[in-house]
Amino acid sequence: MNTANDIHDLLIVGAGINGAGIARDAAGRGLSVALCDKGDIAGATSWASSKLIHGGLRYLEHYDFALVRESLQEREVILRIAPHLTNAIRFVMPHTPALRPAWMIRIGLWLYDHLGGSLSLPKSDCIPLGNGQYGAPLNSIYKKGFIYSDVQVDDARLTLANVRDAVNAGASFMPRTRMISARRENSLWVCSLAQADGTPVESRCRALINAAGPWAAQLHPLLGGQQKIGIQLVRGSHIVVPRLYQGDHAYTLQNDDGRVVFILPFFGQFSMVGTTEVRMDSPDMSPAASDEEIDYLCRAANRYLHKAIAPSDILWRYAGVRPLLDDGKADRQTSTSQVSREYQFMLDQPTTGDAPLLTIIGGKLTTYRRLAEKALARLASTFPHMGPTWTAEKPLPDREIDQNASPGIDFGGGLCERDVRYFLAHEWAQDAEDILWRRTKAGLLMTREQRDMFATWLEANRCAM
Ligand SMILES: Cc1cc2nc3c(=O)[nH]c(=O)nc-3n(C[C@H](O)[C@H](O)[C@H](O)COP(=O)(O)OP(=O)(O)OC[C@H]3O[C@@H](n4cnc5c(N)ncnc54)[C@H](O)[C@@H]3O)c2cc1C
């Protein structure tokens, strides 16, 4: 067994966006931090999102004003600290009077422009559609629409940048290391972990954070958590097809089931369509998009666009699982769209002086940084020496590849050997998938043969790197 001799202040389970954000924040505030993940960084929900840093216009329909305000404020912060990972875009919403009246959308957009305080992005407007760049791709029955701003983000690299910065500030990251169980001993946690090859690891810490996303409820009792956790697991799928229209705007399409579907520009030559919502029973079920979901997304796009899409056009599909907070307010028979995207903390500390366990349920990519601040505030009595909040101002790191170094082998899709070496040495990548789909999106730009050749090359050369 490997025993980590150091006693960490904090051990965080899960290097999704929430665990990564907490690790960065805590390390920068002077805590000694360990972070583990059973898979790749952002290998679960945090690379399968719609890749938006958004206020969540439709949450206004559910009167989630506090969440929308916080999300809009965070949109500003993330634009500031991660300009290299974000991109502001305009969303066009064709008006379909039978689904939502124009007055309702106008009020919603006015709130969207103002709830977050002073916002830097262009404000919303009512626009004629016609034959201009916003109207030309649409069926001619859509005569007018609305336009508003939001932000696209590289979700996997945003997560990675947080882990990188946490490690830069002294955190230790344990990749491919699963938390098995933990027990309290005196005023510490004694944690049993296992590396991918089965090697057991023991680690001690003063406080434990369960940021295991879809697995948080399952893990909670294994860490001695006493409270019952209400969680709903909801799969969301996206499809990527050849670019459907000119222009760098997105569409927000109202569907007749009350949901909205986005069409987003993706890496220049593609369009991404998403998402669906399908309840799941277990986080361990493979979150693959079903044929029904594919059909749903194609129909939603075809209702609005001239250029029809069919399942045979799909170049890539991906799906992720939302762990939604089940506060008992939303009826299980009703749409999961109505379940709040808020997050909640559960602090388990039977008596003062016991080592605390903080479990995180729910959340959005957009609000990860505020979630991290609030999570650490919940542990303030355990860490009275912790420094002040700081993450709203300091930019997240970018990759530091030496572009003058020889690129080496060209694998296609813009991926070269120099970059691969960097991802392995500095970004904890291990598999072809980590590199093709999370460190980059080269997988989308390569042929199947190129992807297979790269995977074979990596398998043969990884140990020597
Ligand atoms: C389809 C879809 C679209 C979305 N779109 C958006 C969007 O556009 N904008 C937005 O703001 N939000 C969006 N979200 C929400 C957002 O993606 C999630 O809230 C966020 O990614 C959750 O991050 P997380 O860190 O909680 O979970 P995850 O990213 O799932 O991370 C949890 C990590 O814990 C690890 N783990 C689990 N158990 C263990 C264990 N025992 N030991 C070690 N590690 C463990 C897992 O491997 C995983 O990496 C979307 C979600 C979905 C599903």
The ligand as an SDF file (V2000), in Angstrom:
LIG
                    3D

 53 58  0  0  0  0  0  0  0  0999 V2000
  -26.1040   17.5460  -21.2990 C   0  0  0  0  0  0  0  0  0  0  0  0
  -25.6200   18.5760  -20.3280 C   0  0  0  0  0  0  0  0  0  0  0  0
  -25.4760   19.8840  -20.7360 C   0  0  0  0  0  0  0  0  0  0  0  0
  -25.0280   20.8490  -19.8290 C   0  0  0  0  0  0  0  0  0  0  0  0
  -24.7990   22.0980  -20.2790 N   0  0  0  0  0  0  0  0  0  0  0  0
  -24.3540   23.0460  -19.4340 C   0  0  0  0  0  0  0  0  0  0  0  0
  -24.0350   24.3230  -19.9260 C   0  0  0  0  0  0  0  0  0  0  0  0
  -24.0840   24.5990  -21.1240 O   0  0  0  0  0  0  0  0  0  0  0  0
  -23.6360   25.2550  -19.0340 N   0  0  0  0  0  0  0  0  0  0  0  0
  -23.5320   24.9910  -17.7140 C   0  0  0  0  0  0  0  0  0  0  0  0
  -23.2250   25.9100  -16.9650 O   0  0  0  0  0  0  0  0  0  0  0  0
  -23.7490   23.7530  -17.2190 N   0  0  0  0  0  0  0  0  0  0  0  0
  -24.1530   22.7750  -18.0550 C   0  0  0  0  0  0  0  0  0  0  0  0
  -24.3710   21.5120  -17.6140 N   0  0  0  0  0  0  0  0  0  0  0  0
  -24.1120   21.2060  -16.2060 C   0  0  0  0  0  0  0  0  0  0  0  0
  -22.6340   20.9780  -15.9430 C   0  0  0  0  0  0  0  0  0  0  0  0
  -22.0440   20.2780  -16.9980 O   0  0  0  0  0  0  0  0  0  0  0  0
  -22.4760   20.2060  -14.6330 C   0  0  0  0  0  0  0  0  0  0  0  0
  -23.1480   20.8800  -13.6010 O   0  0  0  0  0  0  0  0  0  0  0  0
  -21.0290   20.0830  -14.2160 C   0  0  0  0  0  0  0  0  0  0  0  0
  -20.2190   19.6080  -15.2620 O   0  0  0  0  0  0  0  0  0  0  0  0
  -20.9420   19.1190  -13.0390 C   0  0  0  0  0  0  0  0  0  0  0  0
  -19.6040   19.0580  -12.6260 O   0  0  0  0  0  0  0  0  0  0  0  0
  -19.1840   18.1420  -11.4220 P   0  0  0  0  0  0  0  0  0  0  0  0
  -17.7830   18.4710  -11.1060 O   0  0  0  0  0  0  0  0  0  0  0  0
  -20.1800   18.2460  -10.3240 O   0  0  0  0  0  0  0  0  0  0  0  0
  -19.3710   16.6510  -11.9590 O   0  0  0  0  0  0  0  0  0  0  0  0
  -18.4450   15.7350  -13.0090 P   0  0  0  0  0  0  0  0  0  0  0  0
  -17.9260   16.5760  -14.0760 O   0  0  0  0  0  0  0  0  0  0  0  0
  -19.2990   14.6020  -13.3300 O   0  0  0  0  0  0  0  0  0  0  0  0
  -17.2470   15.3470  -12.0810 O   0  0  0  0  0  0  0  0  0  0  0  0
  -17.3320   14.3690  -11.0800 C   0  0  0  0  0  0  0  0  0  0  0  0
  -16.0290   13.5980  -11.0890 C   0  0  0  0  0  0  0  0  0  0  0  0
  -16.0000   12.7350   -9.9620 O   0  0  0  0  0  0  0  0  0  0  0  0
  -15.2660   11.5880  -10.3130 C   0  0  0  0  0  0  0  0  0  0  0  0
  -15.5870   10.5360   -9.3640 N   0  0  0  0  0  0  0  0  0  0  0  0
  -16.7870    9.9770   -9.1160 C   0  0  0  0  0  0  0  0  0  0  0  0
  -16.6880    9.0260   -8.1440 N   0  0  0  0  0  0  0  0  0  0  0  0
  -15.3770    9.0040   -7.7680 C   0  0  0  0  0  0  0  0  0  0  0  0
  -14.6400    8.2400   -6.8040 C   0  0  0  0  0  0  0  0  0  0  0  0
  -15.2170    7.2920   -6.0410 N   0  0  0  0  0  0  0  0  0  0  0  0
  -13.3050    8.4670   -6.6840 N   0  0  0  0  0  0  0  0  0  0  0  0
  -12.6840    9.4210   -7.4660 C   0  0  0  0  0  0  0  0  0  0  0  0
  -13.3500   10.1430   -8.3910 N   0  0  0  0  0  0  0  0  0  0  0  0
  -14.6720    9.9550   -8.5260 C   0  0  0  0  0  0  0  0  0  0  0  0
  -15.7380   11.3020  -11.7350 C   0  0  0  0  0  0  0  0  0  0  0  0
  -14.8120   10.5020  -12.4380 O   0  0  0  0  0  0  0  0  0  0  0  0
  -15.8840   12.6950  -12.3190 C   0  0  0  0  0  0  0  0  0  0  0  0
  -14.7410   13.0980  -13.0480 O   0  0  0  0  0  0  0  0  0  0  0  0
  -24.7680   20.5040  -18.4890 C   0  0  0  0  0  0  0  0  0  0  0  0
  -24.9020   19.1780  -18.0810 C   0  0  0  0  0  0  0  0  0  0  0  0
  -25.3080   18.2170  -19.0080 C   0  0  0  0  0  0  0  0  0  0  0  0
  -25.4040   16.7910  -18.5980 C   0  0  0  0  0  0  0  0  0  0  0  0
  1  2  1  0
  2  3  1  0
  2 52  2  0
  3  4  2  0
  4  5  1  0
  4 50  1  0
  5  6  2  0
  6  7  1  0
  6 13  1  0
  7  8  2  0
  7  9  1  0
  9 10  1  0
 10 11  2  0
 10 12  1  0
 12 13  2  0
 13 14  1  0
 14 15  1  0
 14 50  1  0
 15 16  1  0
 16 17  1  0
 16 18  1  0
 18 19  1  0
 18 20  1  0
 20 21  1  0
 20 22  1  0
 22 23  1  0
 23 24  1  0
 24 25  2  0
 24 26  1  0
 24 27  1  0
 27 28  1  0
 28 29  2  0
 28 30  1  0
 28 31  1  0
 31 32  1  0
 32 33  1  0
 33 34  1  0
 33 48  1  0
 34 35  1  0
 35 36  1  0
 35 46  1  0
 36 37  1  0
 36 45  1  0
 37 38  2  0
 38 39  1  0
 39 40  1  0
 39 45  2  0
 40 41  1  0
 40 42  2  0
 42 43  1  0
 43 44  2  0
 44 45  1  0
 46 47  1  0
 46 48  1  0
 48 49  1  0
 50 51  2  0
 51 52  1  0
 52 53  1  0
M  END
$$$$
